[in-house]
Amino acid sequence: PSAWQDSCTASSALSCANCLVMLRDPIDRLIDAYTFFDERSATLPFEELSRGELVDVVGSYGANVTLAYLGDGEYDPQDVATHTKLPPSGGDLSVALSTVSRCSIGIFERWADSQALWRAELPWSSVGVTEVRSQKGPPHITGAQLPAETRDLLRQMMAADVALYEYAPQTFEERLSVVATFARSRLE
């Protein structure tokens, strides 16, 4: 059993987590950021961006947003002189991994499973019974629909966020297993 399993059971939910982290596929996050916030997207869909434009979009919207947020980087930096928002940057991968390990986690693409976990770990919160909120906007491509070459380029540019996103499912599955085992034991 992991340290998390040793110290936490669904019956002692408040000892499980002091924070909640929602992880999302970094390429899909980038595509949404471009689609919803970039004026170019009205006439130039993400999948039609040139390599140079992809580099620009990653630079504008942050290559490693999750790393910056969870790893004590600059998540919402501002340029005081020009009064503009800068892309997130920095962060320590070991700090971010530790944050994921000690927080209750959810995976955007697995909303129902995330809610089941939150209902067990955070029974005092309404987060385990919330509806998926979808932004209204133009239809757009997903990361899975991009050519492999484009996905590989984006994965390289956003390597730390990709690493965090790939780390999360193992932790997530371990915790779901604990919750399921606890639920079965209550029924017996």
C-alpha positions in Angstrom: 0.0 0.0 0.0 1.1 3.6 -0.6 1.7 6.1 2.1 -1.6 7.7 1.2 -3.4 4.4 1.7 -1.7 3.8 5.0 -2.8 7.2 6.4 -6.2 7.6 4.8 -9.3 5.6 4.5 -12.6 6.7 3.2 -13.9 6.6 6.7 -11.5 9.3 7.8 -12.0 11.5 4.8 -10.9 14.8 6.3 -7.4 13.3 6.9 -7.2 12.4 3.1 -6.7 15.8 1.6 -6.2 19.4 2.4 -6.6 20.5 -1.3 -8.2 19.4 -4.5 -6.4 19.3 -7.8 -8.1 18.8 -11.2 -5.9 17.6 -13.9 -6.6 17.9 -17.6 -4.9 16.7 -20.7 -2.4 19.5 -21.4 -2.9 19.5 -25.2 -6.6 19.7 -24.8 -6.2 22.6 -22.3 -4.0 24.4 -24.8 -6.4 23.9 -27.7 -9.3 25.3 -25.5 -7.2 28.3 -24.4 -6.4 29.1 -28.0 -10.0 28.5 -29.1 -11.7 30.5 -26.4 -9.2 33.3 -25.8 -7.2 33.9 -29.0 -8.8 36.2 -31.7 -7.0 34.3 -34.4 -9.0 31.2 -33.7 -12.1 32.7 -35.4 -10.4 32.4 -38.8 -7.5 30.0 -38.1 -8.4 26.7 -36.4 -5.8 25.2 -34.0 -5.2 22.3 -36.4 -4.2 24.7 -39.2 -1.5 26.5 -37.2 2.0 26.3 -38.6 4.9 25.0 -36.5 6.0 28.6 -35.7 2.4 29.5 -34.8 2.2 26.5 -32.5 5.3 27.6 -30.7 3.8 31.1 -30.4 0.5 29.7 -29.0 2.4 27.6 -26.4 4.4 30.6 -25.5 1.3 32.8 -25.1 -0.8 30.4 -23.1 2.0 28.7 -21.1 3.9 25.5 -21.9 3.6 24.1 -18.4 0.6 25.7 -16.7 0.0 22.8 -14.3 3.7 22.8 -13.3 3.6 26.6 -12.6 0.4 26.2 -10.5 1.2 23.1 -8.5 5.0 23.5 -8.4 5.2 27.0 -6.9 5.9 28.8 -10.2 4.6 32.0 -11.6 0.9 31.0 -12.3 -0.6 34.4 -13.0 2.3 36.8 -13.7 1.6 40.4 -14.7 3.8 42.9 -16.6 3.3 46.0 -14.4 4.7 48.4 -17.0 2.4 47.3 -19.8 -0.5 46.1 -17.6 -0.6 42.8 -19.5 -0.9 39.2 -18.3 2.1 37.0 -19.0 2.1 33.3 -19.5 2.6 31.0 -16.5 6.1 29.9 -16.0 8.5 28.1 -13.7 7.8 25.6 -11.1 9.5 22.6 -9.6 8.4 19.2 -10.8 9.2 17.5 -7.5 7.0 20.1 -5.6 4.2 19.6 -8.2 4.3 15.8 -7.9 4.2 16.1 -4.1 1.2 18.4 -4.4 -0.6 15.8 -6.5 0.3 13.1 -4.0 -1.1 15.0 -1.0 -4.3 16.5 -2.6 -7.5 14.9 -3.6 -7.3 14.7 -7.3 -9.7 14.6 -10.2 -9.1 14.0 -13.9 -11.2 16.1 -16.2 -11.7 13.4 -18.7 -12.9 11.0 -16.0 -15.5 13.3 -14.4 -17.8 10.6 -12.9 -14.9 8.7 -11.3 -13.5 12.0 -10.0 -16.8 12.7 -8.4 -17.0 9.3 -6.8 -13.5 9.9 -5.3 -14.4 13.3 -4.0 -17.7 12.1 -2.4 -15.5 9.7 -0.4 -12.6 12.0 0.4 -14.5 15.2 0.7 -17.9 14.3 2.0 -18.5 17.7 3.5 -18.1 19.4 0.1 -20.5 19.7 -2.8 -17.8 19.1 -5.3 -18.7 15.4 -5.5 -22.1 16.2 -6.9 -21.5 19.0 -9.3 -22.3 18.9 -13.0 -19.7 19.2 -15.7 -19.5 22.8 -16.9 -19.0 23.1 -20.6 -18.0 26.3 -22.1 -20.0 27.4 -25.0 -17.9 28.1 -28.0 -17.1 27.1 -31.5 -16.5 23.4 -32.2 -12.9 22.5 -32.3 -10.4 19.6 -32.6 -9.1 17.6 -29.6 -5.6 16.6 -29.0 -6.4 13.0 -29.9 -7.5 14.2 -33.4 -4.2 16.0 -34.1 -1.6 14.4 -36.3 1.0 12.4 -34.3 3.8 14.8 -35.4 1.9 17.8 -34.0 1.0 15.9 -30.7 4.7 14.9 -30.3 5.8 18.5 -30.8 3.3 19.8 -28.3 4.3 17.0 -25.8 7.9 18.1 -26.1 7.1 21.7 -25.5 4.8 20.9 -22.6 6.9 18.1 -21.2 6.4 18.9 -17.5 2.6 19.2 -17.7 2.6 15.9 -19.8 4.6 14.2 -17.0 2.2 15.5 -14.3 -0.8 14.3 -16.3 0.7 10.9 -16.9 1.6 10.6 -13.2 -1.9 11.4 -12.0 -3.8 8.3 -13.2 -1.7 5.9 -11.1 -2.4 7.9 -8.0 -6.0 8.3 -9.0 -6.5 4.6 -9.6 -4.9 3.7 -6.2 -7.3 6.0 -4.5 -10.3 4.8 -6.4 -9.3 1.3 -5.4 -9.2 2.3 -1.7 -12.6 3.9 -2.0 -14.1 0.8 -3.7 -12.5 -1.6 -1.2 -14.0 0.5 1.7 -17.4 0.6 0.1 -17.4 -3.2 -0.4 -16.3 -3.7 3.2 -19.2 -1.7 4.4 -21.6 -3.9 2.4 -20.3 -7.1 3.9 
